[in-house]
């Protein structure tokens, strides 16, 4: 599109005849394009906010790196060179953990849960203290071994953080058992709840944290653990640190990142984000058809002008470029309005929390929002492609080379 056709396009769009119905329809088309663009930016940013919230929750329970045995469920804790792992550049801390299912009983109520036994370095790796809602994350009180309970588990058991009612844990005994004494088929250990934590639905509904010594005694895994949790410094490369840890632990162990630990969750979140994008894009495509009406009416209104331009030697491509430029200007103005509106609303939500979430059981009070430049650029690019495709189709259909 040359400068002369741009001049015609701007003249037609910003005509002084503000009372013209074509100008009104063009303005409506601009708004019709801008609103879906703003909606897409807001929807994608809100989804990013929720995704970041979920990732933050997962980072409270899943370490940056996790070392597991390639065969079997557990390993001897002295089989790993923890001093060498701690000395790796990028590693901030390590902690052993032992996980296995058990039966919890409190005040006559019972529920099947997963016990995670952790060592004294656990809070150096994962910020559990930030997620304790009631009581404290204190797994030892002198010689007394305590437990921190997920909020849903605590609700179902009726747990209170007082040292008046014990929390009983039962696990099937490993090895040969006597059928004459069923009680011998289970290992029983007693602990006391010190706090209740709230992280995410699946964690709150299934986990109890206690000392690794109690877990080893309960599951008959003396001196053993099921994983080594590794915390990586914020400024360090996760991939390089993982490779270094893998080299330190050898081929008998595998090192996985948090993304690999929760691969299904993050894959679903990725699919959901693309689903939101394409649904919003469909709305944008439908709204962009308003450009068709605007261009069609403008072309019909400017038939005399088109005839005059052809009479003085204007080629068909030049005439088409005028109205293609008109559609491009409508799309550009709509994108600008949508961009300002979408970014402005997201910025206000980030800083002032204008829209609150209904209910009182959520971790956050207001809808989380996180804008990403890549998402905004993708939305603008999609809008440009849709607008130009619709504009080109309309112009080429209504202005044919055979017209003289």
C-alpha positions as a LaTeX table, in Angstrom:
\begin{tabular}{lrrr}
\hline
Residue & $x$ (\AA) & $y$ (\AA) & $z$ (\AA) \\
\hline
Unk1 & 0.00 & 0.00 & 0.00 \\
Unk2 & 1.61 & 3.26 & $-1.17$ \\
Unk3 & 1.32 & 6.68 & 0.45 \\
Unk4 & $-1.45$ & 7.85 & $-1.88$ \\
Unk5 & $-3.69$ & 4.88 & $-1.08$ \\
Unk6 & $-2.97$ & 5.46 & 2.63 \\
Unk7 & $-4.14$ & 9.04 & 2.20 \\
Unk8 & $-7.41$ & 7.86 & 0.64 \\
Unk9 & $-7.92$ & 5.28 & 3.38 \\
Unk10 & $-7.38$ & 7.81 & 6.18 \\
Unk11 & $-9.66$ & 10.28 & 4.43 \\
Unk12 & $-12.47$ & 7.76 & 4.16 \\
Unk13 & $-12.11$ & 6.65 & 7.80 \\
Unk14 & $-11.73$ & 10.09 & 9.37 \\
Unk15 & $-14.18$ & 11.88 & 7.10 \\
Unk16 & $-15.47$ & 15.22 & 8.29 \\
Unk17 & $-18.97$ & 13.95 & 7.63 \\
Unk18 & $-19.35$ & 12.61 & 11.12 \\
Unk19 & $-23.08$ & 12.23 & 10.57 \\
Unk20 & $-22.47$ & 9.61 & 7.87 \\
Unk21 & $-23.77$ & 6.15 & 8.77 \\
Unk22 & $-20.59$ & 4.69 & 7.28 \\
Unk23 & $-18.48$ & 6.56 & 9.85 \\
Unk24 & $-20.70$ & 5.24 & 12.61 \\
Unk25 & $-20.41$ & 1.67 & 11.31 \\
Unk26 & $-16.62$ & 2.06 & 11.03 \\
Unk27 & $-16.49$ & 3.25 & 14.65 \\
Unk28 & $-18.59$ & 0.26 & 15.70 \\
Unk29 & $-16.18$ & $-2.01$ & 13.81 \\
Unk30 & $-13.24$ & $-0.50$ & 15.67 \\
Unk31 & $-14.95$ & $-1.20$ & 19.00 \\
Unk32 & $-16.00$ & $-4.67$ & 17.83 \\
Unk33 & $-12.35$ & $-5.51$ & 17.17 \\
Unk34 & $-11.01$ & $-3.79$ & 20.29 \\
Unk35 & $-13.28$ & $-5.46$ & 22.84 \\
Unk36 & $-12.29$ & $-9.06$ & 21.93 \\
Unk37 & $-8.62$ & $-8.07$ & 21.93 \\
Unk38 & $-9.01$ & $-6.63$ & 25.44 \\
Unk39 & $-10.95$ & $-9.71$ & 26.53 \\
Unk40 & $-8.23$ & $-12.03$ & 25.21 \\
Unk41 & $-5.53$ & $-10.09$ & 27.07 \\
Unk42 & $-7.55$ & $-10.19$ & 30.29 \\
Unk43 & $-8.43$ & $-13.89$ & 30.00 \\
Unk44 & $-4.88$ & $-14.95$ & 29.20 \\
Unk45 & $-3.48$ & $-12.80$ & 32.01 \\
Unk46 & $-5.96$ & $-14.21$ & 34.54 \\
Unk47 & $-5.09$ & $-17.74$ & 33.45 \\
Unk48 & $-1.39$ & $-16.91$ & 33.82 \\
Unk49 & $-2.17$ & $-15.61$ & 37.30 \\
Unk50 & $-3.89$ & $-18.84$ & 38.30 \\
Unk51 & $-1.10$ & $-20.90$ & 36.69 \\
Unk52 & 1.48 & $-18.93$ & 38.67 \\
Unk53 & $-0.57$ & $-19.43$ & 41.83 \\
Unk54 & $-0.72$ & $-23.19$ & 41.25 \\
Unk55 & 3.01 & $-23.29$ & 40.49 \\
Unk56 & 3.69 & $-21.38$ & 43.69 \\
Unk57 & 1.61 & $-23.85$ & 45.66 \\
Unk58 & 3.40 & $-26.79$ & 44.06 \\
Unk59 & 6.76 & $-25.20$ & 44.85 \\
Unk60 & 5.76 & $-25.26$ & 48.52 \\
Unk61 & 5.50 & $-29.06$ & 48.48 \\
Unk62 & 7.57 & $-30.23$ & 45.50 \\
Unk63 & 11.25 & $-29.35$ & 45.53 \\
Unk64 & 13.07 & $-27.91$ & 42.53 \\
Unk65 & 14.84 & $-31.23$ & 42.09 \\
Unk66 & 14.06 & $-34.67$ & 43.47 \\
Unk67 & 16.47 & $-37.62$ & 43.58 \\
Unk68 & 14.77 & $-41.04$ & 43.39 \\
Unk69 & 16.07 & $-44.60$ & 43.08 \\
Unk70 & 15.79 & $-46.10$ & 39.60 \\
Unk71 & 14.77 & $-49.44$ & 41.10 \\
Unk72 & 12.62 & $-49.94$ & 44.16 \\
Unk73 & 10.87 & $-47.39$ & 46.34 \\
Unk74 & 13.51 & $-46.60$ & 48.95 \\
Unk75 & 17.28 & $-46.37$ & 49.41 \\
Unk76 & 19.74 & $-46.11$ & 52.26 \\
Unk77 & 20.36 & $-42.48$ & 53.12 \\
Unk78 & 24.11 & $-43.04$ & 53.30 \\
Unk79 & 24.07 & $-44.21$ & 49.66 \\
Unk80 & 23.94 & $-40.59$ & 48.47 \\
Unk81 & 26.93 & $-38.22$ & 48.73 \\
Unk82 & 24.99 & $-35.40$ & 50.34 \\
Unk83 & 28.13 & $-33.38$ & 51.08 \\
Unk84 & 29.09 & $-33.45$ & 47.39 \\
Unk85 & 25.56 & $-32.47$ & 46.38 \\
Unk86 & 25.53 & $-29.53$ & 48.80 \\
Unk87 & 28.84 & $-28.30$ & 47.37 \\
Unk88 & 27.43 & $-28.11$ & 43.83 \\
Unk89 & 27.12 & $-24.55$ & 42.59 \\
Unk90 & 23.43 & $-23.67$ & 42.50 \\
Unk91 & 22.32 & $-26.04$ & 45.27 \\
Unk92 & 20.95 & $-24.19$ & 48.31 \\
Unk93 & 19.93 & $-27.13$ & 50.47 \\
Unk94 & 18.96 & $-30.81$ & 50.57 \\
Unk95 & 16.59 & $-32.86$ & 52.70 \\
Unk96 & 15.68 & $-36.55$ & 52.95 \\
Unk97 & 12.05 & $-37.64$ & 52.92 \\
Unk98 & 10.19 & $-40.93$ & 53.24 \\
Unk99 & 6.67 & $-41.24$ & 51.84 \\
Unk100 & 4.17 & $-44.07$ & 52.10 \\
Unk101 & 0.45 & $-44.61$ & 52.65 \\
Unk102 & $-0.92$ & $-45.27$ & 56.11 \\
Unk103 & $-4.15$ & $-45.20$ & 58.11 \\
Unk104 & $-4.65$ & $-42.22$ & 60.41 \\
Unk105 & $-7.00$ & $-42.36$ & 63.42 \\
Unk106 & $-7.91$ & $-39.43$ & 65.62 \\
Unk107 & $-10.70$ & $-39.32$ & 68.18 \\
Unk108 & $-12.39$ & $-42.39$ & 66.71 \\
Unk109 & $-12.29$ & $-41.13$ & 63.11 \\
Unk110 & $-10.18$ & $-42.81$ & 60.46 \\
Unk111 & $-8.85$ & $-41.82$ & 57.03 \\
Unk112 & $-6.24$ & $-43.21$ & 54.64 \\
Unk113 & $-3.45$ & $-40.71$ & 54.08 \\
Unk114 & 0.15 & $-40.41$ & 52.89 \\
Unk115 & 2.76 & $-39.89$ & 55.56 \\
Unk116 & 5.78 & $-37.84$ & 54.55 \\
Unk117 & 8.57 & $-38.16$ & 57.06 \\
Unk118 & 11.16 & $-35.36$ & 56.76 \\
Unk119 & 14.45 & $-34.50$ & 58.41 \\
Unk120 & 15.43 & $-31.32$ & 60.22 \\
Unk121 & 16.60 & $-29.64$ & 56.98 \\
Unk122 & 13.14 & $-29.75$ & 55.40 \\
Unk123 & 12.28 & $-26.10$ & 56.03 \\
Unk124 & 15.59 & $-25.08$ & 54.39 \\
Unk125 & 14.35 & $-26.68$ & 51.16 \\
Unk126 & 10.60 & $-25.98$ & 51.17 \\
Unk127 & 8.84 & $-22.96$ & 52.80 \\
Unk128 & 6.26 & $-24.98$ & 54.71 \\
Unk129 & 6.08 & $-22.49$ & 57.56 \\
Unk130 & 4.45 & $-19.97$ & 55.20 \\
Unk131 & 1.48 & $-22.28$ & 54.62 \\
Unk132 & 0.60 & $-23.25$ & 58.19 \\
Unk133 & $-2.91$ & $-21.98$ & 58.95 \\
Unk134 & $-3.27$ & $-23.18$ & 62.54 \\
Unk135 & $-0.58$ & $-24.01$ & 65.08 \\
Unk136 & 3.07 & $-24.29$ & 64.06 \\
Unk137 & 5.23 & $-26.38$ & 61.78 \\
Unk138 & 7.07 & $-27.99$ & 64.67 \\
Unk139 & 7.73 & $-31.71$ & 64.29 \\
Unk140 & 9.62 & $-32.12$ & 67.55 \\
Unk141 & 8.82 & $-30.94$ & 71.03 \\
Unk142 & 11.64 & $-32.24$ & 73.14 \\
Unk143 & 11.33 & $-36.02$ & 72.94 \\
Unk144 & 7.79 & $-35.85$ & 71.55 \\
Unk145 & 7.41 & $-36.40$ & 67.81 \\
Unk146 & 4.65 & $-34.30$ & 66.28 \\
Unk147 & 2.88 & $-34.01$ & 62.94 \\
Unk148 & 1.58 & $-31.23$ & 60.69 \\
Unk149 & $-1.69$ & $-32.18$ & 59.01 \\
Unk150 & $-3.25$ & $-31.13$ & 55.70 \\
Unk151 & $-6.32$ & $-28.94$ & 56.16 \\
Unk152 & $-8.76$ & $-31.38$ & 54.52 \\
Unk153 & $-7.35$ & $-34.29$ & 56.51 \\
Unk154 & $-7.65$ & $-32.22$ & 59.68 \\
Unk155 & $-11.28$ & $-31.42$ & 58.85 \\
Unk156 & $-12.22$ & $-35.05$ & 58.25 \\
Unk157 & $-10.49$ & $-36.23$ & 61.41 \\
Unk158 & $-11.52$ & $-33.27$ & 63.57 \\
Unk159 & $-7.89$ & $-32.56$ & 64.47 \\
Unk160 & $-7.10$ & $-29.99$ & 67.13 \\
Unk161 & $-3.59$ & $-28.64$ & 67.67 \\
Unk162 & $-3.49$ & $-29.46$ & 71.36 \\
Unk163 & $-1.49$ & $-32.17$ & 73.10 \\
Unk164 & $-4.62$ & $-33.79$ & 74.51 \\
Unk165 & $-5.57$ & $-36.30$ & 71.81 \\
Unk166 & $-2.99$ & $-38.44$ & 70.01 \\
Unk167 & $-2.91$ & $-38.99$ & 66.27 \\
Unk168 & $-2.51$ & $-42.73$ & 65.68 \\
Unk169 & $-0.84$ & $-44.01$ & 62.51 \\
Unk170 & $-1.13$ & $-47.60$ & 61.29 \\
Unk171 & 0.78 & $-49.32$ & 58.49 \\
Unk172 & 0.75 & $-52.95$ & 57.29 \\
Unk173 & 3.73 & $-54.78$ & 58.74 \\
Unk174 & 6.34 & $-55.91$ & 56.25 \\
Unk175 & 7.46 & $-59.52$ & 56.16 \\
Unk176 & 5.76 & $-62.57$ & 57.65 \\
Unk177 & 2.81 & $-62.04$ & 59.99 \\
Unk178 & 0.80 & $-64.32$ & 62.24 \\
Unk179 & $-2.78$ & $-65.01$ & 61.16 \\
Unk180 & $-3.69$ & $-65.86$ & 64.76 \\
Unk181 & $-3.00$ & $-62.33$ & 65.99 \\
Unk182 & $-4.38$ & $-59.78$ & 63.47 \\
Unk183 & $-3.05$ & $-56.92$ & 65.56 \\
Unk184 & 0.46 & $-58.07$ & 64.67 \\
Unk185 & $-0.27$ & $-57.40$ & 60.99 \\
Unk186 & 0.03 & $-53.66$ & 61.59 \\
Unk187 & 2.66 & $-51.31$ & 62.92 \\
Unk188 & 1.24 & $-48.62$ & 65.19 \\
Unk189 & 2.88 & $-45.32$ & 66.06 \\
Unk190 & 1.51 & $-42.39$ & 68.02 \\
Unk191 & 2.15 & $-38.71$ & 67.41 \\
Unk192 & 0.52 & $-35.38$ & 68.25 \\
Unk193 & $-0.67$ & $-32.73$ & 65.74 \\
Unk194 & 1.23 & $-29.45$ & 66.02 \\
Unk195 & $-0.26$ & $-27.58$ & 63.07 \\
Unk196 & $-2.53$ & $-27.58$ & 60.04 \\
Unk197 & $-1.27$ & $-26.48$ & 56.62 \\
Unk198 & $-3.09$ & $-25.42$ & 53.44 \\
Unk199 & $-1.30$ & $-25.65$ & 50.09 \\
Unk200 & $-3.48$ & $-27.23$ & 47.39 \\
Unk201 & $-6.44$ & $-29.58$ & 47.19 \\
Unk202 & $-4.57$ & $-32.82$ & 46.51 \\
Unk203 & $-1.90$ & $-32.11$ & 49.13 \\
Unk204 & $-4.28$ & $-30.85$ & 51.82 \\
Unk205 & $-6.54$ & $-33.84$ & 51.26 \\
Unk206 & $-3.92$ & $-36.54$ & 51.54 \\
Unk207 & $-0.77$ & $-35.65$ & 53.48 \\
Unk208 & 0.53 & $-35.65$ & 57.03 \\
Unk209 & 4.09 & $-34.46$ & 57.69 \\
Unk210 & 6.11 & $-35.87$ & 60.57 \\
Unk211 & 9.72 & $-36.72$ & 61.41 \\
Unk212 & 11.61 & $-39.10$ & 59.16 \\
Unk213 & 12.51 & $-41.20$ & 62.21 \\
Unk214 & 8.85 & $-41.81$ & 63.02 \\
Unk215 & 8.12 & $-42.66$ & 59.37 \\
Unk216 & 11.07 & $-45.07$ & 59.22 \\
Unk217 & 9.85 & $-46.78$ & 62.38 \\
Unk218 & 6.23 & $-46.89$ & 61.16 \\
Unk219 & 7.08 & $-48.41$ & 57.77 \\
Unk220 & 10.03 & $-50.51$ & 59.01 \\
Unk221 & 12.52 & $-48.68$ & 56.79 \\
Unk222 & 15.33 & $-48.00$ & 59.25 \\
Unk223 & 17.93 & $-45.69$ & 57.77 \\
Unk224 & 16.08 & $-45.43$ & 54.46 \\
Unk225 & 14.36 & $-42.68$ & 52.48 \\
Unk226 & 12.23 & $-42.55$ & 49.33 \\
Unk227 & 13.63 & $-39.30$ & 47.92 \\
Unk228 & 16.18 & $-36.57$ & 48.40 \\
Unk229 & 14.73 & $-33.08$ & 47.95 \\
Unk230 & 17.08 & $-30.48$ & 46.46 \\
Unk231 & 16.50 & $-26.73$ & 46.54 \\
Unk232 & 18.09 & $-24.73$ & 43.68 \\
Unk233 & 19.13 & $-21.11$ & 44.02 \\
Unk234 & 16.97 & $-18.60$ & 42.15 \\
Unk235 & 19.84 & $-17.32$ & 40.02 \\
Unk236 & 21.14 & $-20.79$ & 39.10 \\
Unk237 & 20.30 & $-22.75$ & 35.96 \\
Unk238 & 17.91 & $-25.56$ & 36.82 \\
Unk239 & 19.05 & $-27.75$ & 33.92 \\
Unk240 & 22.76 & $-27.38$ & 34.66 \\
Unk241 & 22.20 & $-27.99$ & 38.35 \\
Unk242 & 20.17 & $-31.10$ & 37.58 \\
Unk243 & 22.95 & $-32.45$ & 35.36 \\
Unk244 & 25.51 & $-31.78$ & 38.08 \\
Unk245 & 23.39 & $-33.53$ & 40.72 \\
Unk246 & 22.83 & $-36.46$ & 38.35 \\
Unk247 & 26.57 & $-36.77$ & 37.90 \\
Unk248 & 27.08 & $-36.78$ & 41.67 \\
Unk249 & 24.45 & $-39.45$ & 42.49 \\
Unk250 & 25.35 & $-41.88$ & 39.69 \\
Unk251 & 23.28 & $-44.13$ & 37.45 \\
Unk252 & 21.46 & $-45.88$ & 40.29 \\
Unk253 & 19.39 & $-42.74$ & 40.87 \\
Unk254 & 17.40 & $-40.39$ & 38.65 \\
Unk255 & 16.99 & $-36.65$ & 39.14 \\
Unk256 & 13.70 & $-35.04$ & 38.11 \\
Unk257 & 12.57 & $-31.42$ & 38.12 \\
Unk258 & 9.32 & $-30.15$ & 39.59 \\
Unk259 & 7.91 & $-29.87$ & 36.07 \\
Unk260 & 8.67 & $-33.56$ & 35.49 \\
Unk261 & 7.24 & $-34.52$ & 38.87 \\
Unk262 & 3.91 & $-32.86$ & 37.99 \\
Unk263 & 4.06 & $-33.42$ & 34.22 \\
Unk264 & 0.35 & $-34.25$ & 33.92 \\
Unk265 & $-0.72$ & $-31.13$ & 35.83 \\
Unk266 & 1.43 & $-28.75$ & 33.80 \\
Unk267 & 0.40 & $-30.44$ & 30.54 \\
Unk268 & $-3.28$ & $-29.97$ & 31.39 \\
Unk269 & $-2.66$ & $-26.33$ & 32.27 \\
Unk270 & $-0.92$ & $-25.82$ & 28.92 \\
Unk271 & $-3.84$ & $-27.37$ & 27.04 \\
Unk272 & $-6.31$ & $-25.24$ & 28.99 \\
Unk273 & $-4.43$ & $-22.08$ & 28.11 \\
Unk274 & $-4.44$ & $-22.90$ & 24.40 \\
Unk275 & $-8.13$ & $-23.80$ & 24.68 \\
Unk276 & $-8.89$ & $-20.37$ & 26.16 \\
Unk277 & $-6.84$ & $-18.71$ & 23.41 \\
Unk278 & $-8.63$ & $-20.46$ & 20.54 \\
Unk279 & $-12.09$ & $-19.93$ & 22.02 \\
Unk280 & $-11.30$ & $-16.22$ & 22.43 \\
Unk281 & $-9.86$ & $-16.17$ & 18.90 \\
Unk282 & $-13.15$ & $-17.56$ & 17.58 \\
Unk283 & $-14.98$ & $-14.67$ & 19.26 \\
Unk284 & $-12.50$ & $-12.25$ & 17.68 \\
Unk285 & $-13.06$ & $-13.79$ & 14.24 \\
Unk286 & $-16.83$ & $-13.44$ & 14.58 \\
Unk287 & $-16.51$ & $-9.85$ & 15.83 \\
Unk288 & $-14.15$ & $-9.01$ & 12.97 \\
Unk289 & $-16.88$ & $-9.74$ & 10.45 \\
Unk290 & $-18.25$ & $-6.30$ & 11.33 \\
Unk291 & $-15.40$ & $-5.02$ & 9.15 \\
Unk292 & $-17.07$ & $-6.76$ & 6.21 \\
Unk293 & $-20.21$ & $-4.67$ & 6.59 \\
Unk294 & $-18.23$ & $-1.49$ & 7.05 \\
Unk295 & $-16.07$ & $-2.08$ & 3.96 \\
Unk296 & $-19.01$ & $-3.26$ & 1.84 \\
Unk297 & $-21.02$ & $-0.13$ & 2.60 \\
Unk298 & $-17.98$ & 2.08 & 2.01 \\
Unk299 & $-17.25$ & 0.46 & $-1.36$ \\
Unk300 & $-20.89$ & 0.85 & $-2.42$ \\
Unk301 & $-20.88$ & 4.47 & $-1.24$ \\
Unk302 & $-17.66$ & 5.22 & $-3.14$ \\
Unk303 & $-18.64$ & 3.66 & $-6.48$ \\
Unk304 & $-18.47$ & 7.04 & $-8.18$ \\
Unk305 & $-15.01$ & 7.68 & $-6.73$ \\
Unk306 & $-13.85$ & 4.25 & $-7.92$ \\
Unk307 & $-15.15$ & 4.98 & $-11.41$ \\
Unk308 & $-13.32$ & 8.33 & $-11.44$ \\
Unk309 & $-10.08$ & 6.73 & $-10.29$ \\
Unk310 & $-10.32$ & 4.10 & $-13.03$ \\
Unk311 & $-11.05$ & 6.79 & $-15.60$ \\
Unk312 & $-7.80$ & 8.60 & $-14.77$ \\
Unk313 & $-5.82$ & 5.36 & $-15.04$ \\
Unk314 & $-5.88$ & 3.84 & $-11.54$ \\
Unk315 & $-5.28$ & 0.10 & $-11.65$ \\
Unk316 & $-7.43$ & $-2.43$ & $-9.80$ \\
Unk317 & $-4.67$ & $-3.20$ & $-7.27$ \\
Unk318 & $-4.43$ & 0.49 & $-6.36$ \\
Unk319 & $-8.19$ & 0.75 & $-5.81$ \\
Unk320 & $-8.14$ & $-2.42$ & $-3.72$ \\
Unk321 & $-5.24$ & $-1.11$ & $-1.64$ \\
Unk322 & $-7.33$ & 1.91 & $-0.63$ \\
Unk323 & $-10.03$ & $-0.24$ & 0.96 \\
Unk324 & $-7.52$ & $-2.77$ & 2.26 \\
Unk325 & $-5.87$ & 0.13 & 4.03 \\
Unk326 & $-9.28$ & 1.10 & 5.40 \\
Unk327 & $-9.67$ & $-2.37$ & 6.92 \\
Unk328 & $-6.10$ & $-2.27$ & 8.25 \\
Unk329 & $-6.76$ & 1.09 & 9.93 \\
Unk330 & $-9.90$ & $-0.29$ & 11.56 \\
Unk331 & $-7.93$ & $-3.28$ & 12.83 \\
Unk332 & $-5.05$ & $-1.08$ & 14.00 \\
Unk333 & $-7.32$ & 1.28 & 15.92 \\
Unk334 & $-9.24$ & $-1.66$ & 17.39 \\
Unk335 & $-5.99$ & $-3.33$ & 18.47 \\
Unk336 & $-4.76$ & $-0.11$ & 20.05 \\
Unk337 & $-8.01$ & 0.39 & 21.97 \\
Unk338 & $-8.09$ & $-3.26$ & 23.03 \\
Unk339 & $-4.44$ & $-3.17$ & 24.08 \\
Unk340 & $-4.88$ & $-0.06$ & 26.22 \\
Unk341 & $-8.12$ & $-1.34$ & 27.72 \\
Unk342 & $-6.86$ & $-4.87$ & 28.41 \\
Unk343 & $-3.50$ & $-3.85$ & 29.82 \\
Unk344 & $-5.12$ & $-1.07$ & 31.85 \\
Unk345 & $-7.66$ & $-3.40$ & 33.47 \\
Unk346 & $-4.99$ & $-6.01$ & 34.21 \\
Unk347 & $-2.68$ & $-3.36$ & 35.71 \\
Unk348 & $-5.49$ & $-2.04$ & 37.91 \\
Unk349 & $-6.34$ & $-5.58$ & 39.05 \\
Unk350 & $-2.70$ & $-6.29$ & 39.86 \\
Unk351 & $-2.21$ & $-3.16$ & 41.94 \\
Unk352 & $-5.64$ & $-2.54$ & 43.45 \\
Unk353 & $-7.42$ & $-5.91$ & 43.39 \\
Unk354 & $-10.63$ & $-4.44$ & 42.01 \\
Unk355 & $-12.42$ & $-7.78$ & 41.48 \\
Unk356 & $-12.48$ & $-10.16$ & 44.43 \\
Unk357 & $-13.10$ & $-13.89$ & 44.27 \\
Unk358 & $-16.40$ & $-15.12$ & 45.69 \\
Unk359 & $-16.25$ & $-17.18$ & 48.85 \\
Unk360 & $-13.72$ & $-17.23$ & 51.65 \\
Unk361 & $-11.93$ & $-20.56$ & 51.12 \\
Unk362 & $-9.46$ & $-19.42$ & 48.45 \\
Unk363 & $-5.77$ & $-18.86$ & 49.05 \\
Unk364 & $-5.96$ & $-15.39$ & 47.46 \\
Unk365 & $-8.62$ & $-12.72$ & 47.95 \\
Unk366 & $-8.63$ & $-11.22$ & 44.44 \\
Unk367 & $-8.32$ & $-12.73$ & 41.00 \\
Unk368 & $-4.59$ & $-13.17$ & 40.27 \\
Unk369 & $-3.31$ & $-11.52$ & 37.08 \\
Unk370 & 0.03 & $-11.94$ & 35.32 \\
Unk371 & 0.62 & $-10.24$ & 31.97 \\
Unk372 & 3.15 & $-11.75$ & 29.59 \\
Unk373 & 4.60 & $-9.91$ & 26.61 \\
Unk374 & 4.60 & $-13.09$ & 24.50 \\
Unk375 & 0.84 & $-13.51$ & 25.02 \\
Unk376 & 0.13 & $-9.90$ & 24.06 \\
Unk377 & 2.27 & $-10.17$ & 20.92 \\
Unk378 & 0.54 & $-13.44$ & 20.00 \\
Unk379 & $-2.90$ & $-11.84$ & 20.42 \\
Unk380 & $-1.94$ & $-8.81$ & 18.31 \\
Unk381 & $-0.48$ & $-11.07$ & 15.62 \\
Unk382 & $-3.63$ & $-13.22$ & 15.56 \\
Unk383 & $-5.80$ & $-10.10$ & 15.34 \\
Unk384 & $-3.70$ & $-8.74$ & 12.45 \\
Unk385 & $-3.95$ & $-12.01$ & 10.52 \\
Unk386 & $-7.72$ & $-12.28$ & 11.03 \\
Unk387 & $-8.33$ & $-8.64$ & 10.12 \\
Unk388 & $-6.19$ & $-8.71$ & 6.98 \\
Unk389 & $-7.68$ & $-12.03$ & 5.84 \\
Unk390 & $-11.25$ & $-10.74$ & 6.19 \\
Unk391 & $-10.35$ & $-7.41$ & 4.60 \\
Unk392 & $-8.61$ & $-8.99$ & 1.61 \\
Unk393 & $-11.48$ & $-11.43$ & 1.03 \\
Unk394 & $-14.08$ & $-8.64$ & 1.16 \\
Unk395 & $-12.17$ & $-6.23$ & $-1.08$ \\
Unk396 & $-11.25$ & $-8.83$ & $-3.69$ \\
Unk397 & $-14.84$ & $-10.08$ & $-3.79$ \\
Unk398 & $-16.40$ & $-6.65$ & $-4.26$ \\
Unk399 & $-13.78$ & $-5.01$ & $-6.49$ \\
Unk400 & $-13.04$ & $-7.23$ & $-9.46$ \\
Unk401 & $-10.51$ & $-6.59$ & $-12.21$ \\
Unk402 & $-13.22$ & $-6.70$ & $-14.85$ \\
Unk403 & $-14.88$ & $-3.56$ & $-13.48$ \\
Unk404 & $-14.10$ & $-0.52$ & $-15.61$ \\
\hline
\end{tabular}
